[in-house]
Amino acid sequence: MKRFTKLFLLPVCFFAMGSSPLDDSFCGIRNTAFSAGENVTMTVYYSTLGAYVPAGEANFTVTLERFNGRPVYHCVGVGKTYSFFDNFFRVRDRYESYIDTATMQPYKFIRNIDEGGYKKYNNVTFNQNEHTAVSTNGVFKISDCMQDVVSAVYYARNIDFNKYKPGDKIPFDMFLDDEIYHLYIRYIGKEKIKTRYGKFNAIKFKPLLVKGTIFEGGEKMNAWVSDDPNHLLLRVESPISVGSIKVDMMGYSNLRYPLTSMRSFR
């Protein structure tokens, strides 16, 4: 049950555990997709019989701060179940990342979760030059250009998708729960999508998932971001062990650019 949080924040990251080598050209990617002040809300829908019902929401905010004298984006993701679902399984999670504004690599990652009474806290400081991560539980060796679960979301929004062909894999590494995961998303292409918020021109991805207690294995999860300079996450959907989930963007403010990919409202 403690992995129930994957219905809230981790699907929003739309990444998967795989075995692709890291693409060194992605180290030090520059941010052109978002700015400080951005606020995005996602609603999580759950279905067992074909009808999706709202189960909770995730909210992502960005502020500009300083960390050890350096300018950073302080990105926070908060996930919670609605009161009705609290009766079955209460989730109150908070994820934070302090990301270098010049390189888009994280300096610090904080995970503070409360899921059905299961609580976990982990505070990680990255030394990218020394290839170490110092967490609440010890010191760990890391690979180049290491990301955390939150920084990876904002990092991926800055990918130049025009460099890829449908079917290409886009790999990078992530540090989570004191382990390194070799991750990738598979670029599928561009298509039109209708969400609970509206109709959009979108870019589609299909992560390759490792079979677990919640998600099935294989490339069964789909994710879409806006086909405009924001590359805003619009929807994630996937079958799970019992039923399926759908995560839709339902509100935003202070985007860096107009959301020109939106074709109609609601």
C-alpha positions in Angstrom: 0.0 0.0 0.0 2.9 2.4 0.6 3.4 2.7 -3.1 0.0 4.2 -3.6 1.7 7.5 -4.0 2.8 6.5 -7.5 -0.8 7.4 -8.5 -0.1 11.0 -7.6 3.4 12.3 -8.2 5.5 9.7 -10.0 3.1 9.2 -13.0 3.3 13.0 -13.5 7.0 12.6 -14.1 6.2 10.1 -16.9 9.5 8.2 -16.5 10.3 4.5 -16.5 13.0 2.2 -15.2 15.0 0.9 -18.2 18.5 0.1 -19.3 19.5 2.8 -21.8 22.9 4.5 -21.6 22.9 8.2 -20.6 23.2 10.6 -23.5 26.0 12.9 -22.5 24.8 15.7 -24.8 22.0 16.3 -22.3 24.3 17.4 -19.5 23.9 21.1 -18.8 20.7 21.6 -20.8 19.5 25.2 -20.5 16.0 26.2 -19.3 13.9 27.8 -22.0 10.5 26.2 -21.1 9.4 27.6 -17.7 10.1 30.5 -15.3 9.7 31.4 -11.7 6.2 31.9 -10.6 4.7 29.0 -12.6 1.9 27.1 -10.9 0.3 23.9 -12.3 -2.4 21.7 -10.9 -3.1 18.1 -12.0 -6.1 16.0 -11.1 -5.8 12.3 -10.6 -8.7 10.2 -11.8 -9.2 6.5 -11.0 -11.3 3.9 -12.7 -12.3 0.3 -12.1 -15.4 -0.1 -14.3 -14.7 2.4 -17.1 -16.0 5.5 -15.3 -13.2 7.8 -14.0 -13.7 9.5 -10.6 -11.5 12.2 -9.1 -9.2 10.7 -6.5 -6.8 13.5 -5.7 -4.5 16.1 -7.1 -0.9 17.2 -7.5 0.3 20.8 -7.5 3.7 22.0 -8.9 5.2 25.4 -8.1 8.4 27.2 -9.1 10.1 30.0 -7.2 13.5 31.6 -7.7 15.8 31.4 -4.7 19.5 31.1 -3.7 21.2 27.9 -2.5 24.7 28.2 -1.1 25.0 31.6 -2.9 23.8 30.3 -6.3 20.5 31.0 -8.0 18.2 28.0 -8.1 14.7 27.1 -9.0 12.9 25.8 -6.0 10.4 23.3 -7.5 7.8 21.8 -5.2 5.4 19.0 -6.0 2.6 18.3 -3.5 0.2 15.3 -3.8 -2.9 14.6 -1.8 -6.0 12.5 -1.9 -9.5 14.1 -1.7 -11.5 13.7 1.5 -13.6 10.8 0.1 -10.5 8.8 -0.8 -8.9 9.6 2.6 -11.4 7.1 4.0 -9.7 4.4 2.0 -6.1 5.5 1.9 -4.9 9.0 2.9 -2.0 10.5 1.0 -0.1 13.7 1.9 3.2 13.9 0.0 5.7 16.7 -0.6 8.6 16.6 -3.0 11.1 19.4 -3.3 14.1 20.1 -5.6 16.6 22.9 -5.7 17.8 23.1 -9.3 20.8 25.1 -10.7 19.3 27.7 -13.1 22.3 27.4 -15.4 22.7 23.6 -15.7 19.2 22.3 -14.7 21.0 19.8 -12.3 19.7 19.5 -8.7 21.6 20.5 -5.6 19.1 19.2 -3.1 16.1 16.9 -3.1 13.6 16.5 -0.2 11.0 13.7 0.0 8.5 13.9 2.8 5.6 11.5 2.5 2.7 10.3 4.6 0.8 7.5 2.8 -1.9 5.5 4.8 0.2 6.0 8.0 3.4 5.1 6.3 5.8 8.0 6.7 9.2 8.5 5.1 11.6 11.5 5.0 14.8 11.7 2.9 16.9 14.8 2.4 19.5 14.5 -0.3 22.4 16.9 -1.2 24.0 16.3 -4.6 27.6 17.1 -5.4 27.6 16.7 -9.1 31.3 17.5 -9.5 32.4 14.8 -6.9 29.7 12.4 -8.1 28.2 11.9 -4.7 24.8 12.2 -3.1 24.6 12.6 0.7 21.1 11.5 1.9 19.5 11.1 5.3 20.8 7.4 5.2 24.4 7.8 4.0 26.7 8.7 1.2 26.2 7.3 -2.3 28.2 7.4 -5.6 26.2 8.8 -8.5 26.7 9.1 -12.2 27.0 12.2 -14.4 24.2 14.7 -14.7 22.1 13.0 -12.0 18.5 14.1 -11.6 15.9 13.6 -8.9 12.2 12.8 -9.4 11.2 16.5 -9.5 14.1 18.0 -11.3 13.7 15.4 -14.1 10.2 16.7 -14.8 11.5 20.3 -15.5 14.6 19.0 -17.2 12.6 17.0 -19.7 10.4 19.9 -20.6 13.5 21.5 -22.1 14.3 18.7 -24.5 14.5 19.7 -28.1 12.0 17.2 -29.5 12.8 18.2 -33.0 16.0 16.3 -32.7 14.2 13.0 -32.5 12.3 10.7 -34.7 9.2 8.6 -33.6 10.4 5.6 -31.7 13.7 7.2 -30.4 14.6 6.8 -26.7 15.6 9.8 -24.6 17.7 8.5 -21.7 19.0 10.0 -18.4 19.6 8.9 -14.8 17.6 9.5 -11.6 18.4 9.1 -7.9 15.5 8.0 -5.8 15.3 6.2 -2.4 19.1 6.0 -2.4 19.3 4.1 -5.7 20.2 5.1 -9.2 17.8 4.3 -12.0 18.6 4.4 -15.7 15.6 6.0 -17.2 14.2 6.8 -20.6 11.1 7.9 -22.4 10.3 6.9 -25.9 9.2 9.7 -28.2 6.1 8.7 -30.2 5.3 11.9 -32.1 2.8 14.6 -32.4 -1.0 14.3 -32.2 -4.2 16.1 -31.1 -5.6 15.3 -27.7 -8.8 16.1 -25.8 -8.4 16.4 -22.0 -10.7 17.5 -19.2 -9.3 21.0 -19.6 -9.5 21.4 -23.4 -8.2 20.3 -26.8 -4.5 20.6 -27.5 -1.8 20.0 -30.1 0.5 17.7 -28.2 3.7 15.7 -28.1 3.3 12.1 -27.0 5.7 9.8 -25.1 5.4 6.1 -24.1 7.6 5.1 -21.1 8.8 1.5 -20.7 7.7 0.5 -17.3 9.1 -2.3 -15.1 6.4 -4.5 -13.7 5.6 -3.7 -10.1 2.9 -3.7 -7.5 1.0 -0.9 -9.1 1.9 -0.6 -12.8 2.1 -3.3 -15.3 5.3 -3.9 -17.3 5.9 -2.8 -20.9 5.1 0.4 -22.7 1.5 0.8 -21.5 1.7 4.2 -20.0 1.1 7.3 -22.3 2.0 10.9 -21.6 1.4 14.1 -23.5 3.0 17.6 -23.3 1.9 20.7 -25.0 3.3 21.3 -28.5 4.5 24.8 -27.8 7.6 26.2 -26.1 6.2 25.5 -22.6 6.1 21.7 -23.1 3.5 21.7 -20.3 2.4 18.2 -19.1 -1.2 17.8 -20.2 -2.1 14.1 -19.5 -0.7 10.8 -18.2 -2.7 7.6 -18.4 -2.0 4.0 -17.6 -3.5 0.7 -16.6 -2.6 -0.4 -13.1 -2.9 -3.6 -11.2 -6.6 -2.9 -10.4 -8.3 -0.5 -12.9 -6.6 2.4 -14.5 -5.6 6.0 -13.8 -5.7 9.3 -15.8 -3.9 12.4 -14.7 -5.0 15.7 -16.3 -3.7 19.2 -16.2 -6.6 21.2 -14.8 -5.1 24.6 -14.0 -2.1 26.8 -14.5 -0.7 30.3 -14.0 2.4 32.3 -14.9 3.5 30.1 -17.8 6.6 31.4 -19.6 4.8 31.6 -22.9 1.2 31.7 -24.1 -0.3 28.2 -24.2 -0.7 28.3 -28.0 -1.1 24.6 -28.3 -4.6 24.8 -26.8 -7.2 24.6 -29.6 -10.4 25.1 -27.5 -11.3 25.6 -23.9 -13.1 22.9 -21.9 
